[in-house]
Amino acid sequence: MLEPLLARHRLWSMAALAALVLLAWGWLLLGAGMGMAPVASLGPAGIGPAGSSGDMMALMMLTAGPWTAGQFAVTLAMWWVMMVAMMLPSAAPTILLYARAMGHRDAAQRPATESFLLGYLLVWALFSLLATVVQWRLSMAAMLSPMAMATPSRSLSAALLIAAGAYQVSPLKDACLRQCRNPARFLSRHYRPGAMGALRMGMIHGAWCVGCCWMLMALLFAGGIMNLVWIALLTLLVAMEKLLPWGRGTSVVAGLACIAGGGIILLQ
């Protein structure tokens, strides 16, 4: 009688993950509660054609005053939902493998898939809090365009691209990526029984994913935090890195492209 129950649990897990991703993307398309329509631009959204002092004066005039608690909370929610939309598709194979493997390992209890998912999302919530603080500080320093939600500074955009590219080809990126690309090995190494064990495994997996992708997420400050083209491209890149057989090669090529893009911006 257990096998049909586990099969239904895996089916519900797949449906719940798909619904969560679709809801997250739907909320982003509606503006994520920010009161502005998302943009769609391939180039760095905050960089103007000249980057003149007049542009900076216009930016300072557009920059709002001190953030309210409600504005901080909405921005935090925007970042967290965006991380769900971007990261959950590439994490789904590990979550679903847990739902399948743990059911057979502990035949007496249902796998705590929701606890694993909660642990994963909690780690990205902590990352979203850090990203919100960075956005707040950049806004207060007039280094973030309130319209494009991207830095207007060519040097900062170039630095972000070059730093992300360097991280993409680094050994630390490779170490984190290997953990994300081998869900069976990860689950066998970090298995703990029960809901708290699943929560712990989800948090560990989330930490490895943050280590793998945090610099890519930082590129949103160059391309535009609500730039749907950049969000979609980064989501695709993360999925290719984690799911394709040549994922490590993909990350290296993307890293070299980021370094080249940063160099071009500096030379313009």
C-alpha positions in Angstrom: 0.0 0.0 0.0 3.0 2.3 0.5 4.1 2.5 -3.1 0.9 4.1 -4.4 1.1 6.7 -1.6 4.6 7.5 -2.5 3.8 7.8 -6.2 1.0 10.3 -5.4 3.3 12.2 -3.1 5.9 12.6 -5.9 3.1 13.6 -8.3 1.9 16.3 -5.9 5.4 17.4 -5.3 5.9 17.9 -9.0 2.7 19.8 -9.4 3.4 22.0 -6.3 6.9 22.9 -7.6 5.5 23.8 -11.1 2.7 25.9 -9.6 5.2 27.7 -7.3 7.5 28.6 -10.2 4.5 29.7 -12.4 3.1 31.9 -9.6 6.6 33.4 -9.0 7.0 34.3 -12.7 3.4 35.6 -12.9 4.1 37.9 -10.0 7.3 39.2 -11.6 5.4 39.8 -14.9 2.9 41.9 -12.9 5.6 44.0 -11.4 6.3 42.1 -8.2 4.4 44.7 -6.1 6.9 47.4 -6.9 4.3 49.7 -8.6 6.1 49.7 -11.9 6.1 47.6 -15.0 9.1 45.3 -15.6 11.5 46.2 -18.4 12.9 44.0 -21.2 16.3 45.1 -22.4 19.4 43.0 -23.4 22.0 45.7 -22.5 22.9 46.9 -19.1 19.7 48.8 -18.2 21.2 51.6 -16.0 23.9 52.7 -18.4 23.1 55.8 -20.4 24.7 56.7 -23.7 27.1 59.2 -22.1 27.2 58.7 -18.4 27.6 62.5 -18.0 27.3 64.5 -14.8 23.9 65.7 -16.1 22.8 62.1 -16.0 23.9 61.8 -12.4 22.1 65.0 -11.5 18.9 63.6 -13.1 19.4 60.4 -11.1 19.8 62.3 -7.8 16.6 64.2 -8.5 14.7 61.0 -9.2 16.1 59.1 -6.2 13.5 58.8 -3.5 14.0 59.7 0.1 14.8 57.3 2.9 13.1 53.9 2.6 10.1 53.1 4.7 9.7 49.8 6.4 7.0 48.9 4.0 9.2 49.7 1.0 12.0 47.5 2.4 9.5 44.6 3.0 8.1 44.9 -0.6 11.6 44.9 -2.0 12.6 41.9 0.1 9.5 40.0 -1.1 10.4 41.0 -4.7 13.9 39.5 -4.3 12.7 36.3 -2.7 10.0 35.6 -5.2 12.6 36.4 -8.0 15.0 33.8 -6.5 12.1 31.3 -6.4 11.4 31.9 -10.1 15.1 31.7 -11.1 16.5 29.0 -8.8 13.7 26.5 -8.2 13.6 25.1 -11.8 17.2 24.0 -11.5 16.7 22.7 -7.9 13.6 20.7 -8.8 15.6 17.5 -9.8 17.2 17.3 -6.4 13.9 18.0 -4.6 12.1 15.3 -6.6 14.9 12.8 -6.2 14.6 13.3 -2.4 10.9 12.7 -2.6 11.6 9.4 -4.5 14.7 8.1 -2.7 13.7 8.9 0.9 10.4 7.2 0.5 12.2 3.9 -0.2 14.8 4.5 2.4 12.3 5.1 5.2 9.4 2.9 4.3 7.6 3.7 7.5 7.2 7.4 6.9 6.4 9.8 4.1 9.3 11.8 2.8 9.3 15.4 4.2 9.6 17.1 0.8 8.0 20.3 2.0 10.6 20.6 4.8 13.4 20.1 2.3 11.9 22.8 0.1 11.4 25.1 3.0 15.0 24.8 4.1 16.1 25.5 0.5 13.9 28.6 0.3 15.0 29.9 3.7 18.6 30.1 2.6 17.6 32.1 -0.5 15.4 34.3 1.8 18.6 35.2 3.7 20.3 36.0 0.4 17.3 38.1 -0.6 17.7 40.0 2.7 21.3 40.7 1.9 20.5 41.8 -1.7 17.7 44.1 -0.3 20.2 45.8 2.0 22.6 46.3 -0.9 19.9 47.8 -3.0 18.9 50.1 -0.2 22.4 51.3 0.3 23.0 51.8 -3.4 19.7 53.8 -3.7 20.6 56.0 -0.7 24.0 56.7 -2.3 22.3 57.6 -5.6 24.1 54.7 -7.4 20.9 52.9 -8.5 18.5 54.3 -11.0 15.0 54.3 -9.5 13.5 53.8 -13.0 15.6 51.0 -14.4 16.6 49.7 -10.9 20.2 49.3 -12.2 23.4 51.2 -11.6 24.1 54.0 -14.1 27.8 53.7 -13.5 29.8 52.2 -16.3 32.7 51.4 -14.0 30.5 49.6 -11.5 28.7 47.7 -14.2 32.0 46.7 -15.7 33.4 45.7 -12.3 30.3 43.5 -11.7 30.7 41.7 -15.0 34.4 41.2 -14.6 34.0 40.0 -11.0 31.2 37.6 -12.0 33.3 36.3 -14.9 36.3 35.7 -12.7 34.1 33.8 -10.2 32.6 31.7 -12.9 36.0 30.3 -13.8 37.2 30.0 -10.2 37.8 26.7 -8.3 35.2 27.8 -5.7 32.5 28.1 -8.3 33.5 24.6 -9.6 33.3 23.1 -6.1 29.8 24.5 -5.5 28.6 23.6 -8.9 29.7 19.9 -8.4 27.5 19.7 -5.3 24.5 21.1 -7.3 25.2 18.8 -10.3 25.2 15.5 -8.3 21.9 15.3 -6.3 22.2 11.6 -5.6 25.7 12.0 -4.1 24.5 15.1 -2.1 21.5 13.2 -0.7 23.6 10.1 0.3 26.1 12.3 2.1 23.8 14.6 4.0 20.8 12.4 4.7 19.1 12.9 8.0 15.7 11.3 8.9 12.5 13.2 9.7 11.2 16.7 9.0 14.1 18.4 10.8 16.6 16.3 8.9 14.9 17.3 5.6 15.0 20.9 6.6 18.7 20.7 7.3 19.3 19.0 4.0 17.4 21.7 2.2 19.4 24.4 3.9 22.7 22.8 3.0 21.6 22.4 -0.6 20.5 26.0 -0.7 23.8 27.1 0.7 25.7 25.3 -2.1 23.3 26.9 -4.7 23.9 30.3 -3.2 27.7 29.7 -3.4 27.3 28.6 -7.0 25.1 31.5 -8.2 25.5 34.6 -6.0 27.7 36.5 -8.4 25.3 35.8 -11.2 22.5 37.3 -9.2 24.7 40.3 -8.5 24.6 41.0 -12.2 21.0 42.1 -11.8 22.4 45.4 -10.4 24.0 45.9 -13.8 21.3 44.7 -16.1 18.3 45.9 -14.1 16.7 44.2 -11.1 13.3 44.0 -12.8 14.7 43.4 -16.3 12.9 40.3 -17.5 15.4 39.6 -20.3 18.3 39.4 -17.8 16.2 37.4 -15.3 15.3 34.9 -18.1 18.9 34.7 -19.4 20.3 34.1 -15.9 17.6 31.5 -15.1 18.6 29.7 -18.4 22.3 29.9 -17.6 21.8 28.5 -14.1 19.7 25.6 -15.4 22.3 24.8 -18.1 25.1 24.9 -15.6 23.4 22.5 -13.2 21.5 20.2 -15.6 23.4 19.7 -18.8 26.3 17.3 -19.2 28.6 20.1 -20.2 27.4 22.4 -17.5 30.9 23.3 -16.2 31.9 24.3 -19.7 28.8 26.5 -19.9 29.8 28.3 -16.8 33.4 28.9 -18.1 32.1 30.2 -21.4 29.7 32.5 -19.6 32.5 33.7 -17.3 34.7 34.6 -20.2 31.8 36.4 -22.0 31.2 38.4 -18.8 34.9 39.4 -18.6 34.9 40.4 -22.2 31.6 42.4 -21.8 33.1 44.3 -18.8 36.2 45.1 -20.7 34.1 46.5 -23.6 32.1 48.7 -21.3 35.3 50.1 -19.8 36.7 50.8 -23.3 33.6 52.5 -24.7 
